[in-house]
């Protein structure tokens, strides 16, 4: 996607799911898995859970409860305001989105599997800028609008090697398209409004392997270690161009070029490695930390001469969870369940995009509460995040955001036991 010189921006024009930095690369890559670890800042690589599907490490899957299947749905609401020199007036945008659908079960005592659909990246923004007329000192008012993103369909498997070790593999198919539309308002120069839409289509496979260890340090303290590695991959696709003349708000524009193919395109994803550490006391109180590193500087993605680049990324997160337990009778069986779950966390992410010498950072804190229905197999997690993304240095824009996430989880016994 083409980049815009932020120092020439006049105002931002808010729309659903707006983020000015999502015009770069393949957009904003989602760091939050929107699973049951969202309130912990995402620090779940070393964790296992019998009831809930944890996305960050497929090696956690064989420790789901026996004879149950689980279904999870996730949605979010986000509110963003903006600061920086290009912002003339205070502005806020809001978005509500479906984030994830997942299912999981134990296929045998030592084999767990999960599959689902979630958002991998998002490119959505709208803003005004000024575009220089080549050979002159004049500028044309320009409106930019971007939509689209990359989706992820995945199938994960986890195998338990013994009571301490497990390994897993997440196999994903990434696909989607992004459109950037440029509206030129310069009747004195071009005779009428000129609208140009660039569309990029991407698809490709991506694989992440995982390893976990959990063992007792004492009667009440349990150590967890997690490791994940993602192999670099290439998203292949094509690019097309459409052009029209006239104001879209005042009737149908006149087509000049319609979906003209410009050739093949590709975007490379890097090798990534991540690790996690956790300590759990009396199966009730957990502290955890995660770190992930991505080698974006090695993949060779082109910026087409624009004023941004790709740097290696990192994600650091910390979290804690308090989950007291109880025993109850369910369908003739005695089951141990959590009464509720309280979470808190913090995160500091250095993203893959560098603009005007400033690598974009995303940092914030999170809270979460998990509740369990007494009359059904439903459970709920409500998570809150407050954070800042970007910077006001070098005429860039800082996004200050608040996120509300909701996870709905349903699980039940198989009608017939598939294994003993």
RORODREN-434780 format. One record per residue (C-alpha): residue number from 1; x, y, z; chain. Coordinates in pm, whole numbers, plus 32768, in hexadecimal, padded with zeros to 4 digits. Layout:
N
<NUM, <X, Y, Z>, 'A'>
...
***
This chain:
420
<1, <8000, 8000, 8000>, 'A'>
<2, <807E, 815C, 7FB7>, 'A'>
<3, <80E8, 823F, 80D1>, 'A'>
<4, <8084, 83A9, 8108>, 'A'>
<5, <816A, 84B5, 818E>, 'A'>
<6, <80D0, 84F7, 82E3>, 'A'>
<7, <815B, 8657, 82F5>, 'A'>
<8, <8069, 86C3, 81DF>, 'A'>
<9, <7F30, 8639, 8281>, 'A'>
<10, <7E21, 8737, 82BF>, 'A'>
<11, <7D20, 867C, 838D>, 'A'>
<12, <7CBD, 8519, 83D7>, 'A'>
<13, <7B65, 84A9, 836F>, 'A'>
<14, <7AE6, 8398, 8458>, 'A'>
<15, <7A46, 8256, 83E4>, 'A'>
<16, <7A11, 80FE, 847C>, 'A'>
<17, <7B54, 804D, 84DC>, 'A'>
<18, <7C36, 816F, 8483>, 'A'>
<19, <7DAC, 8161, 84BE>, 'A'>
<20, <7E8F, 8245, 83F7>, 'A'>
<21, <7FB1, 814C, 8407>, 'A'>
<22, <7EE0, 8037, 836C>, 'A'>
<23, <7F28, 80C8, 8213>, 'A'>
<24, <8088, 8033, 822A>, 'A'>
<25, <80F2, 7ED1, 81D4>, 'A'>
<26, <7FCF, 7DE1, 81FC>, 'A'>
<27, <7F31, 7EBE, 8305>, 'A'>
<28, <7F27, 7E98, 847D>, 'A'>
<29, <7F87, 7D34, 84D4>, 'A'>
<30, <7EB3, 7CBF, 85F9>, 'A'>
<31, <7F84, 7C7B, 872E>, 'A'>
<32, <7E60, 7C1D, 8811>, 'A'>
<33, <7DDE, 7ABB, 87DE>, 'A'>
<34, <7C90, 7B20, 887A>, 'A'>
<35, <7C89, 79DD, 893F>, 'A'>
<36, <7C6B, 799A, 8AB3>, 'A'>
<37, <7DBF, 7A3B, 8AF3>, 'A'>
<38, <7D62, 7B96, 8A73>, 'A'>
<39, <7D4D, 7C27, 8BD2>, 'A'>
<40, <7EB3, 7BB2, 8C18>, 'A'>
<41, <7F4C, 7C86, 8B05>, 'A'>
<42, <7F5E, 7B4E, 8A2B>, 'A'>
<43, <8069, 7A9D, 8AFE>, 'A'>
<44, <7FF0, 7937, 8AC2>, 'A'>
<45, <8103, 787B, 8A05>, 'A'>
<46, <815A, 77A7, 8B35>, 'A'>
<47, <7FF4, 7774, 8BB0>, 'A'>
<48, <7F03, 7651, 8B8D>, 'A'>
<49, <7D8E, 7650, 8BD0>, 'A'>
<50, <7C98, 7532, 8BE3>, 'A'>
<51, <7B69, 7604, 8B89>, 'A'>
<52, <7BDB, 771A, 8A9F>, 'A'>
<53, <7C91, 7729, 8951>, 'A'>
<54, <7DDD, 77E1, 896B>, 'A'>
<55, <7E55, 7855, 8814>, 'A'>
<56, <7FBE, 78BC, 884B>, 'A'>
<57, <804F, 775C, 886B>, 'A'>
<58, <7FB4, 7627, 87C3>, 'A'>
<59, <8070, 754B, 88BB>, 'A'>
<60, <7F66, 75A5, 89C0>, 'A'>
<61, <7E51, 74E8, 8907>, 'A'>
<62, <7E89, 7383, 898E>, 'A'>
<63, <7E3D, 7404, 8AEE>, 'A'>
<64, <7CD4, 745D, 8AA2>, 'A'>
<65, <7BE0, 739C, 8B7E>, 'A'>
<66, <7B93, 723A, 8B08>, 'A'>
<67, <7A4A, 71F3, 8A52>, 'A'>
<68, <79EA, 7363, 8A25>, 'A'>
<69, <79D3, 7442, 88F6>, 'A'>
<70, <79EF, 75BD, 890A>, 'A'>
<71, <7971, 76DB, 8831>, 'A'>
<72, <79E5, 7843, 885B>, 'A'>
<73, <7970, 798A, 87BE>, 'A'>
<74, <7A23, 7AD5, 87EC>, 'A'>
<75, <79C5, 7C3B, 87A1>, 'A'>
<76, <7A54, 7D8E, 87F8>, 'A'>
<77, <7A00, 7EFE, 8810>, 'A'>
<78, <7B16, 7FFE, 87E7>, 'A'>
<79, <7B17, 8176, 8815>, 'A'>
<80, <7C41, 8245, 879C>, 'A'>
<81, <7CA0, 83B3, 87B4>, 'A'>
<82, <7DCB, 8455, 870B>, 'A'>
<83, <7ED8, 8550, 8766>, 'A'>
<84, <7FEC, 85F0, 869A>, 'A'>
<85, <803C, 871F, 85C5>, 'A'>
<86, <7F6A, 86AC, 8498>, 'A'>
<87, <7E30, 869E, 8571>, 'A'>
<88, <7D78, 87EB, 8555>, 'A'>
<89, <7C4E, 8794, 8630>, 'A'>
<90, <7C11, 8686, 8737>, 'A'>
<91, <7B8D, 8550, 868D>, 'A'>
<92, <7B20, 83F7, 86FD>, 'A'>
<93, <7AC0, 82BE, 863E>, 'A'>
<94, <7A0E, 8185, 86B6>, 'A'>
<95, <79FC, 8025, 8631>, 'A'>
<96, <794F, 7EDF, 8686>, 'A'>
<97, <79D2, 7D9F, 85ED>, 'A'>
<98, <79B0, 7C28, 85EC>, 'A'>
<99, <7B0D, 7BA5, 8635>, 'A'>
<100, <7B13, 7A2B, 8650>, 'A'>
<101, <7A54, 78E5, 8639>, 'A'>
<102, <7AF9, 77A8, 86BD>, 'A'>
<103, <7AA3, 763E, 870E>, 'A'>
<104, <7B78, 753C, 87C3>, 'A'>
<105, <7B67, 73E0, 8857>, 'A'>
<106, <7C37, 72BB, 88CE>, 'A'>
<107, <7C4B, 71AE, 87C1>, 'A'>
<108, <7D07, 70BE, 88A5>, 'A'>
<109, <7D9B, 70D9, 8A01>, 'A'>
<110, <7EDF, 7158, 8969>, 'A'>
<111, <7E5F, 721B, 883B>, 'A'>
<112, <7DA1, 7364, 8835>, 'A'>
<113, <7D32, 7429, 8704>, 'A'>
<114, <7C9F, 7581, 86BA>, 'A'>
<115, <7C28, 7634, 8584>, 'A'>
<116, <7B97, 7789, 853E>, 'A'>
<117, <7B94, 78D8, 848F>, 'A'>
<118, <7C21, 7A22, 8507>, 'A'>
<119, <7CA6, 7B6D, 848C>, 'A'>
<120, <7E1C, 7B75, 8444>, 'A'>
<121, <7E40, 7CE1, 83DB>, 'A'>
<122, <7D66, 7E0F, 839C>, 'A'>
<123, <7D8F, 7F35, 82AD>, 'A'>
<124, <7C7E, 8037, 82ED>, 'A'>
<125, <7CA7, 81B0, 82EF>, 'A'>
<126, <7C2D, 82F4, 8255>, 'A'>
<127, <7CE2, 8441, 8256>, 'A'>
<128, <7D26, 857F, 8193>, 'A'>
<129, <7E78, 85EB, 8111>, 'A'>
<130, <7F1E, 86D3, 8019>, 'A'>
<131, <7FC2, 864D, 7EDD>, 'A'>
<132, <80CB, 8715, 7E26>, 'A'>
<133, <809E, 8755, 7CB2>, 'A'>
<134, <81E4, 86EA, 7C12>, 'A'>
<135, <82A6, 8812, 7B85>, 'A'>
<136, <81E8, 8915, 7C4F>, 'A'>
<137, <81D0, 8993, 7DB3>, 'A'>
<138, <8059, 8953, 7DB8>, 'A'>
<139, <7F9E, 8845, 7E78>, 'A'>
<140, <7E54, 8793, 7E3C>, 'A'>
<141, <7D70, 872E, 7F59>, 'A'>
<142, <7D69, 85B4, 7F62>, 'A'>
<143, <7C8B, 84C4, 8022>, 'A'>
<144, <7D0E, 8364, 806A>, 'A'>
<145, <7C36, 8240, 80D2>, 'A'>
<146, <7CA9, 80DD, 811B>, 'A'>
<147, <7BE9, 7FA0, 8164>, 'A'>
<148, <7C2C, 7E2C, 8183>, 'A'>
<149, <7D23, 7D48, 822D>, 'A'>
<150, <7DA4, 7BE5, 8248>, 'A'>
<151, <7CD8, 7ACA, 82DE>, 'A'>
<152, <7D5F, 7988, 8375>, 'A'>
<153, <7CC2, 782F, 8360>, 'A'>
<154, <7D81, 773B, 8438>, 'A'>
<155, <7D94, 75D4, 84AF>, 'A'>
<156, <7E6A, 758B, 85E2>, 'A'>
<157, <7ED8, 7441, 8677>, 'A'>
<158, <7F85, 73FC, 87C2>, 'A'>
<159, <801F, 72B7, 883E>, 'A'>
<160, <8073, 725F, 89A5>, 'A'>
<161, <81C6, 71B1, 89B4>, 'A'>
<162, <81BA, 7163, 8B28>, 'A'>
<163, <8130, 7203, 8C65>, 'A'>
<164, <821A, 732E, 8C3E>, 'A'>
<165, <825F, 7369, 8ACC>, 'A'>
<166, <817E, 73AF, 89A2>, 'A'>
<167, <81AA, 7432, 8842>, 'A'>
<168, <80C0, 74C4, 873E>, 'A'>
<169, <809B, 7551, 85E0>, 'A'>
<170, <7FB8, 7666, 8562>, 'A'>
<171, <7F76, 7655, 83EB>, 'A'>
<172, <7ED9, 7793, 835F>, 'A'>
<173, <7E5C, 7810, 8212>, 'A'>
<174, <7E6A, 798B, 81F8>, 'A'>
<175, <7D95, 7A3F, 80F7>, 'A'>
<176, <7CF8, 7B90, 80B8>, 'A'>
<177, <7D03, 7CD4, 7FF7>, 'A'>
<178, <7D47, 7E41, 803D>, 'A'>
<179, <7CD0, 7F70, 7F7C>, 'A'>
<180, <7D5C, 80D0, 7F89>, 'A'>
<181, <7C8B, 81D7, 7ED9>, 'A'>
<182, <7D14, 8332, 7E8D>, 'A'>
<183, <7C26, 8452, 7E42>, 'A'>
<184, <7CC6, 8586, 7DA2>, 'A'>
<185, <7C06, 86CD, 7DCF>, 'A'>
<186, <7CAA, 87B5, 7CD2>, 'A'>
<187, <7BB9, 882E, 7BC6>, 'A'>
<188, <7CA8, 8947, 7B62>, 'A'>
<189, <7DB2, 8847, 7B0A>, 'A'>
<190, <7D04, 8705, 7AA5>, 'A'>
<191, <7BB0, 8788, 7A33>, 'A'>
<192, <7AEB, 86A9, 7B20>, 'A'>
<193, <7B19, 85CF, 7C4F>, 'A'>
<194, <7BF8, 84A6, 7C02>, 'A'>
<195, <7BCB, 8365, 7CC8>, 'A'>
<196, <7CCF, 8250, 7CC4>, 'A'>
<197, <7CA6, 8101, 7D75>, 'A'>
<198, <7DCD, 8015, 7DA4>, 'A'>
<199, <7D6D, 7EB3, 7E0E>, 'A'>
<200, <7E5C, 7DAD, 7E95>, 'A'>
<201, <7DFE, 7C3E, 7EB8>, 'A'>
<202, <7ED0, 7B58, 7F92>, 'A'>
<203, <7ECC, 79E7, 7FF0>, 'A'>
<204, <7FC3, 78EE, 8081>, 'A'>
<205, <800C, 77EB, 818B>, 'A'>
<206, <80AF, 7827, 82DD>, 'A'>
<207, <8126, 772E, 83E3>, 'A'>
<208, <8176, 7753, 8556>, 'A'>
<209, <8209, 7641, 862F>, 'A'>
<210, <81F4, 7638, 87A9>, 'A'>
<211, <8290, 7588, 88D2>, 'A'>
<212, <8226, 758D, 8A3F>, 'A'>
<213, <82AB, 750D, 8B88>, 'A'>
<214, <81FB, 7512, 8CD8>, 'A'>
<215, <827F, 7478, 8E17>, 'A'>
<216, <8264, 74A0, 8F8F>, 'A'>
<217, <836C, 7564, 904A>, 'A'>
<218, <82C2, 750A, 9194>, 'A'>
<219, <8175, 7486, 9210>, 'A'>
<220, <80CC, 75D1, 91C2>, 'A'>
<221, <81A4, 7680, 90BD>, 'A'>
<222, <819F, 7618, 8F4E>, 'A'>
<223, <828E, 7697, 8E43>, 'A'>
<224, <8222, 76C9, 8CDB>, 'A'>
<225, <8302, 7703, 8BAC>, 'A'>
<226, <8291, 7740, 8A48>, 'A'>
<227, <833E, 776A, 88F9>, 'A'>
<228, <82AE, 77BD, 87A2>, 'A'>
<229, <8352, 77E8, 864D>, 'A'>
<230, <82B3, 7865, 850C>, 'A'>
<231, <8358, 781F, 83BC>, 'A'>
<232, <8371, 793F, 82C7>, 'A'>
<233, <826C, 7936, 81B5>, 'A'>
<234, <8205, 79ED, 807A>, 'A'>
<235, <80A9, 7A71, 8032>, 'A'>
<236, <8079, 7A73, 7EBA>, 'A'>
<237, <7F70, 7B26, 7DF6>, 'A'>
<238, <7F26, 7C2D, 7CF3>, 'A'>
<239, <7EE3, 7D9E, 7CD8>, 'A'>
<240, <7DD7, 7E56, 7C15>, 'A'>
<241, <7D83, 7FC1, 7BCD>, 'A'>
<242, <7C3A, 8074, 7B96>, 'A'>
<243, <7C11, 81E3, 7B39>, 'A'>
<244, <7ADF, 82BF, 7B1A>, 'A'>
<245, <7A85, 842E, 7AF5>, 'A'>
<246, <7980, 84EC, 7BBC>, 'A'>
<247, <790B, 8516, 7D22>, 'A'>
<248, <7888, 83C6, 7DAA>, 'A'>
<249, <77A5, 8489, 7E98>, 'A'>
<250, <76F2, 852F, 7D73>, 'A'>
<251, <7692, 8412, 7C90>, 'A'>
<252, <7752, 82F4, 7BF3>, 'A'>
<253, <78B1, 8355, 7B7D>, 'A'>
<254, <7919, 8317, 7A15>, 'A'>
<255, <79F8, 81E4, 79F5>, 'A'>
<256, <7B48, 821C, 7951>, 'A'>
<257, <7BF5, 80D3, 79AE>, 'A'>
<258, <7B40, 7FAC, 7A4A>, 'A'>
<259, <7C02, 7EA0, 7B0C>, 'A'>
<260, <7D34, 7EA9, 7A2D>, 'A'>
<261, <7E2E, 7D9F, 7A9C>, 'A'>
<262, <7F84, 7E32, 7AE8>, 'A'>
<263, <8039, 7CE9, 7B23>, 'A'>
<264, <80A0, 7C07, 7C3D>, 'A'>
<265, <80F3, 7C7D, 7D9B>, 'A'>
<266, <8174, 7BDC, 7ED7>, 'A'>
<267, <81B1, 7C29, 8044>, 'A'>
<268, <82A9, 7B68, 8118>, 'A'>
<269, <826D, 7B06, 8282>, 'A'>
<270, <83A3, 7AD2, 835D>, 'A'>
<271, <8430, 79C1, 8437>, 'A'>
<272, <83AE, 79F7, 8599>, 'A'>
<273, <8408, 7959, 86E3>, 'A'>
<274, <835C, 7981, 8831>, 'A'>
<275, <8380, 7905, 8994>, 'A'>
<276, <82B5, 7906, 8AD3>, 'A'>
<277, <82E5, 78C7, 8C47>, 'A'>
<278, <81DF, 7897, 8D56>, 'A'>
<279, <81C2, 783B, 8EC5>, 'A'>
<280, <807C, 77BB, 8F5C>, 'A'>
<281, <803C, 77A8, 90D2>, 'A'>
<282, <7F44, 76A9, 9157>, 'A'>
<283, <7E99, 7697, 9000>, 'A'>
<284, <7DFC, 77E8, 9050>, 'A'>
<285, <7EEC, 790B, 901F>, 'A'>
<286, <7FC1, 7928, 8EE3>, 'A'>
<287, <80C5, 7A20, 8E6E>, 'A'>
<288, <8147, 7A0D, 8D08>, 'A'>
<289, <821F, 7AC1, 8C0C>, 'A'>
<290, <824C, 7A9F, 8A92>, 'A'>
<291, <833F, 7B21, 898F>, 'A'>
<292, <8339, 7B06, 8812>, 'A'>
<293, <8431, 7B7F, 870D>, 'A'>
<294, <83F8, 7BA4, 8594>, 'A'>
<295, <8510, 7BCA, 8492>, 'A'>
<296, <8465, 7CBD, 83A5>, 'A'>
<297, <85A9, 7D5A, 832D>, 'A'>
<298, <860B, 7C13, 8281>, 'A'>
<299, <84D8, 7BD6, 81AA>, 'A'>
<300, <8515, 7CE1, 80A0>, 'A'>
<301, <83BE, 7D84, 8082>, 'A'>
<302, <83C0, 7EB3, 7F9D>, 'A'>
<303, <8345, 800A, 800B>, 'A'>
<304, <833E, 808F, 7EA5>, 'A'>
<305, <8415, 81B9, 7F08>, 'A'>
<306, <8323, 8243, 800C>, 'A'>
<307, <8388, 82D5, 815B>, 'A'>
<308, <8363, 819F, 8232>, 'A'>
<309, <841A, 8057, 8266>, 'A'>
<310, <8411, 7F0A, 8318>, 'A'>
<311, <84CD, 7EC1, 8459>, 'A'>
<312, <84DD, 7D8E, 8535>, 'A'>
<313, <83B3, 7D77, 861F>, 'A'>
<314, <8391, 7D0D, 8789>, 'A'>
<315, <8274, 7CCF, 887B>, 'A'>
<316, <82A2, 7CC4, 89F5>, 'A'>
<317, <8180, 7C7A, 8ADF>, 'A'>
<318, <8142, 7C32, 8C4E>, 'A'>
<319, <800A, 7BB2, 8CF8>, 'A'>
<320, <7F71, 7B1B, 8E2F>, 'A'>
<321, <7E37, 7A54, 8E72>, 'A'>
<322, <7D75, 79F8, 8FAC>, 'A'>
<323, <7C7F, 78D7, 8F82>, 'A'>
<324, <7BF2, 782F, 90BD>, 'A'>
<325, <7B58, 76D8, 9081>, 'A'>
<326, <7A2C, 7609, 90F1>, 'A'>
<327, <79A8, 74A5, 90BF>, 'A'>
<328, <784B, 746A, 9033>, 'A'>
<329, <7775, 7351, 8FA9>, 'A'>
<330, <773E, 736A, 8E2E>, 'A'>
<331, <7686, 725F, 8D62>, 'A'>
<332, <76CB, 715E, 8E6F>, 'A'>
<333, <783E, 71B3, 8E88>, 'A'>
<334, <78FF, 7277, 8F8C>, 'A'>
<335, <79BD, 738E, 8EDF>, 'A'>
<336, <7AAD, 7491, 8F65>, 'A'>
<337, <7A62, 75E9, 8EDA>, 'A'>
<338, <7ACB, 774F, 8F0E>, 'A'>
<339, <79E2, 7832, 8FD4>, 'A'>
<340, <7A58, 7960, 8F0E>, 'A'>
<341, <7B98, 79E9, 8E79>, 'A'>
<342, <7C3E, 7B3C, 8EAF>, 'A'>
<343, <7D58, 7BAF, 8DCB>, 'A'>
<344, <7E47, 7CD2, 8DA1>, 'A'>
<345, <7F63, 7D0E, 8CB0>, 'A'>
<346, <8041, 7DFC, 8BED>, 'A'>
<347, <80E0, 7DF5, 8A94>, 'A'>
<348, <81E9, 7EAE, 89CE>, 'A'>
<349, <81FA, 7E6A, 8857>, 'A'>
<350, <82F3, 7EF4, 875F>, 'A'>
<351, <824A, 7EC6, 860E>, 'A'>
<352, <82D8, 7E73, 84B9>, 'A'>
<353, <82A2, 7FCC, 841F>, 'A'>
<354, <839C, 80EC, 8435>, 'A'>
<355, <8330, 8243, 83BA>, 'A'>
<356, <8413, 8374, 83AC>, 'A'>
<357, <850D, 82BE, 8488>, 'A'>
<358, <8406, 826F, 8591>, 'A'>
<359, <83B3, 8101, 85C5>, 'A'>
<360, <8245, 80E9, 8625>, 'A'>
<361, <820A, 8075, 878A>, 'A'>
<362, <80CF, 7FF7, 8832>, 'A'>
<363, <80C3, 7FE9, 89AD>, 'A'>
<364, <7FB3, 7FCA, 8AB1>, 'A'>
<365, <7F0F, 7F15, 8BD3>, 'A'>
<366, <7DF1, 7E1B, 8BE6>, 'A'>
<367, <7CF0, 7D93, 8CDB>, 'A'>
<368, <7C0A, 7C68, 8CBE>, 'A'>
<369, <7AF6, 7BB5, 8D7A>, 'A'>
<370, <7A73, 7A59, 8D2A>, 'A'>
<371, <7919, 79EC, 8D98>, 'A'>
<372, <786D, 7899, 8D85>, 'A'>
<373, <76FA, 785A, 8D57>, 'A'>
<374, <7654, 7788, 8E66>, 'A'>
<375, <7539, 7719, 8D81>, 'A'>
<376, <75EB, 76CA, 8C3A>, 'A'>
<377, <773A, 7669, 8BA3>, 'A'>
<378, <7788, 77D2, 8B4A>, 'A'>
<379, <78A2, 78A2, 8BD7>, 'A'>
<380, <7907, 7A08, 8B93>, 'A'>
<381, <7A44, 7AD5, 8B98>, 'A'>
<382, <7A3A, 7C4F, 8B8E>, 'A'>
<383, <7B8A, 7CF5, 8B50>, 'A'>
<384, <7BED, 7E63, 8B52>, 'A'>
<385, <7D20, 7EFC, 8AB3>, 'A'>
<386, <7DA5, 805E, 8AB9>, 'A'>
<387, <7ED1, 80B3, 89E5>, 'A'>
<388, <7F89, 81A2, 88FF>, 'A'>
<389, <800D, 815C, 87A4>, 'A'>
<390, <80F8, 8230, 86D5>, 'A'>
<391, <81A0, 8379, 872F>, 'A'>
<392, <8183, 84EF, 86F3>, 'A'>
<393, <82F8, 8509, 869E>, 'A'>
<394, <834B, 857C, 853A>, 'A'>
<395, <81E3, 85E8, 84F9>, 'A'>
<396, <815A, 848B, 8527>, 'A'>
<397, <8013, 8432, 85D3>, 'A'>
<398, <7FD9, 8388, 8720>, 'A'>
<399, <7EA7, 82AD, 874D>, 'A'>
<400, <7E1A, 8295, 88AD>, 'A'>
<401, <7D26, 8174, 88C2>, 'A'>
<402, <7C3B, 80B9, 89A5>, 'A'>
<403, <7BD0, 7F55, 8951>, 'A'>
<404, <7AB7, 7E84, 89DE>, 'A'>
<405, <7AC9, 7D13, 8986>, 'A'>
<406, <79BF, 7C0A, 89C1>, 'A'>
<407, <79FF, 7A94, 89AD>, 'A'>
<408, <78DA, 79A1, 89B3>, 'A'>
<409, <7935, 7837, 89F3>, 'A'>
<410, <7852, 7709, 89DD>, 'A'>
<411, <78B9, 75A7, 8A28>, 'A'>
<412, <7809, 745D, 8A5B>, 'A'>
<413, <7845, 72E9, 8A6A>, 'A'>
<414, <7849, 721C, 892C>, 'A'>
<415, <7704, 715B, 890E>, 'A'>
<416, <77D9, 7022, 88F6>, 'A'>
<417, <7931, 6FFA, 8985>, 'A'>
<418, <7A28, 6FE3, 8869>, 'A'>
<419, <7B36, 6F42, 8940>, 'A'>
<420, <7B63, 6EB5, 8A9D>, 'A'>
***
